[in-house]
Amino acid sequence: MQQQSDTIVKTLKSKGLRVTPQRFAVFANLLARTDHPTAEQIQTALNRDYPVSSQATVYSALQALREVGLVREVLLDQGVLRYDANVGPHHHFRCRQCGAIEDIAWNTFQCVDLQQLRPGLQGEAYELTVQGVCDRCS
């Protein structure tokens, strides 16, 4: 546990972030989960243990973590931002029945050739979201 805490502190400092209890808690929470939570879900989880995190504090911590590349925003539902501490390239699977989200390895699919876009469009990156039914629901 102490080793994980030390790693989180080193990671935050290496990105030039001041290590606040709130940033630490938000980042630790995201590292421990794979469900791509919303800011509200993170706040609820944090307040279960330490009822001191406001919505503004969680959003501020998430913004700071995103700006230095430690977390990324994922838009899998229209208008719902989720957060992911896995910032490496990967795709997502979303179960249309239970809403579960899980990562799909980047090399699962053939690469998309962004040069095939119509003239005038300059693709820089892409990510696939596969919609379907997970094994728990089928």
Secondary structure, 3 states (H helix, E strand, C coil): CHHHHHHHHHHHHHCCCCCCHHHHHHHHHHHCCCCCCCHHHHHHHHHHHCCCCCHHHHHHHHHHHHHCCCCEEEEEECCEEEEECCCCCEEEEEECCCCCEEEEEHHHCCCCCHHHCCCCCCCCCCCCEEEECCCCCC
